[in-house]
């Protein structure tokens, strides 16, 4: 999810992956893997990317968090039940 959004934002800015990589001080392969959802995006990189792409970090944080949750539960037998329980708990706060 987040990778696709980051690629969309990068392309909308007219940037190539090597420009983003230079800004984050990583290699181009890492940017490619982030955009293909093969590497997780750190919160620190998310902050830098939001500035680079001129979007509010709060617009990207829900997608970032959803990716983290999905990574944790996607292959679990009781993932739907666990997510429903967590959602109910969050709603109570």
Order of alpha helices (4+ residues) and beta strands (2+ residues): alpha-alpha-alpha-alpha-alpha-alpha
